[in-house]
Amino acid sequence: MKPALALLALSLLPLAAPVQAQSVDVGSLFPTLTYPTPAPEPATRTVTELNR
């Protein structure tokens, strides 16, 4: 049974190559994610400065 299955797989291999070559480009289906630049940290006093 295994030799017959191997023969079938090898005989179908050339038929699968054109299908893989014509694959659909899915890169344009999803937008490129862009993230905004983070806001600067607010200037605050630390606890040690407040205790002085």
C-alpha positions as protocol buffer text, in pm:
chain_id: "A"
residue {
  index: 1
  type: MET
  ca { x: 0 y: 0 z: 0 }
}
residue {
  index: 2
  type: LYS
  ca { x: 284 y: 239 z: 82 }
}
residue {
  index: 3
  type: PRO
  ca { x: 449 y: 211 z: -263 }
}
residue {
  index: 4
  type: ALA
  ca { x: 114 y: 286 z: -431 }
}
residue {
  index: 5
  type: LEU
  ca { x: 61 y: 587 z: -207 }
}
residue {
  index: 6
  type: ALA
  ca { x: 414 y: 711 z: -276 }
}
residue {
  index: 7
  type: LEU
  ca { x: 360 y: 668 z: -651 }
}
residue {
  index: 8
  type: LEU
  ca { x: 36 y: 866 z: -629 }
}
residue {
  index: 9
  type: ALA
  ca { x: 203 y: 1145 z: -432 }
}
residue {
  index: 10
  type: LEU
  ca { x: 493 y: 1165 z: -674 }
}
residue {
  index: 11
  type: SER
  ca { x: 263 y: 1166 z: -975 }
}
residue {
  index: 12
  type: LEU
  ca { x: 55 y: 1452 z: -832 }
}
residue {
  index: 13
  type: LEU
  ca { x: 359 y: 1663 z: -742 }
}
residue {
  index: 14
  type: PRO
  ca { x: 403 y: 1823 z: -1089 }
}
residue {
  index: 15
  type: LEU
  ca { x: 35 y: 1917 z: -1090 }
}
residue {
  index: 16
  type: ALA
  ca { x: 66 y: 2100 z: -759 }
}
residue {
  index: 17
  type: ALA
  ca { x: 358 y: 2321 z: -869 }
}
residue {
  index: 18
  type: PRO
  ca { x: 153 y: 2554 z: -1097 }
}
residue {
  index: 19
  type: VAL
  ca { x: -110 y: 2591 z: -827 }
}
residue {
  index: 20
  type: GLN
  ca { x: 153 y: 2706 z: -578 }
}
residue {
  index: 21
  type: ALA
  ca { x: 304 y: 2943 z: -837 }
}
residue {
  index: 22
  type: GLN
  ca { x: -33 y: 3116 z: -884 }
}
residue {
  index: 23
  type: SER
  ca { x: -93 y: 3174 z: -514 }
}
residue {
  index: 24
  type: VAL
  ca { x: -287 y: 3485 z: -419 }
}
residue {
  index: 25
  type: ASP
  ca { x: -92 y: 3773 z: -266 }
}
residue {
  index: 26
  type: VAL
  ca { x: -270 y: 3839 z: 64 }
}
residue {
  index: 27
  type: GLY
  ca { x: -35 y: 4123 z: 163 }
}
residue {
  index: 28
  type: SER
  ca { x: -274 y: 4382 z: 24 }
}
residue {
  index: 29
  type: LEU
  ca { x: -572 y: 4245 z: 220 }
}
residue {
  index: 30
  type: PHE
  ca { x: -442 y: 4364 z: 556 }
}
residue {
  index: 31
  type: PRO
  ca { x: -348 y: 4728 z: 613 }
}
residue {
  index: 32
  type: THR
  ca { x: -4 y: 4815 z: 744 }
}
residue {
  index: 33
  type: LEU
  ca { x: -30 y: 4907 z: 1109 }
}
residue {
  index: 34
  type: THR
  ca { x: 120 y: 5240 z: 1206 }
}
residue {
  index: 35
  type: TYR
  ca { x: 146 y: 5356 z: 1563 }
}
residue {
  index: 36
  type: PRO
  ca { x: 162 y: 5719 z: 1677 }
}
residue {
  index: 37
  type: THR
  ca { x: 473 y: 5842 z: 1850 }
}
residue {
  index: 38
  type: PRO
  ca { x: 435 y: 5830 z: 2228 }
}
residue {
  index: 39
  type: ALA
  ca { x: 370 y: 6155 z: 2410 }
}
residue {
  index: 40
  type: PRO
  ca { x: 655 y: 6286 z: 2627 }
}
residue {
  index: 41
  type: GLU
  ca { x: 640 y: 6213 z: 2996 }
}
residue {
  index: 42
  type: PRO
  ca { x: 495 y: 6496 z: 3204 }
}
residue {
  index: 43
  type: ALA
  ca { x: 740 y: 6681 z: 3426 }
}
residue {
  index: 44
  type: THR
  ca { x: 641 y: 6599 z: 3783 }
}
residue {
  index: 45
  type: ARG
  ca { x: 816 y: 6620 z: 4115 }
}
residue {
  index: 46
  type: THR
  ca { x: 929 y: 6303 z: 4283 }
}
residue {
  index: 47
  type: VAL
  ca { x: 832 y: 6204 z: 4635 }
}
residue {
  index: 48
  type: THR
  ca { x: 1184 y: 6278 z: 4765 }
}
residue {
  index: 49
  type: GLU
  ca { x: 1168 y: 6636 z: 4631 }
}
residue {
  index: 50
  type: LEU
  ca { x: 836 y: 6695 z: 4806 }
}
residue {
  index: 51
  type: ASN
  ca { x: 973 y: 6574 z: 5143 }
}
residue {
  index: 52
  type: ARG
  ca { x: 1255 y: 6832 z: 5147 }
}
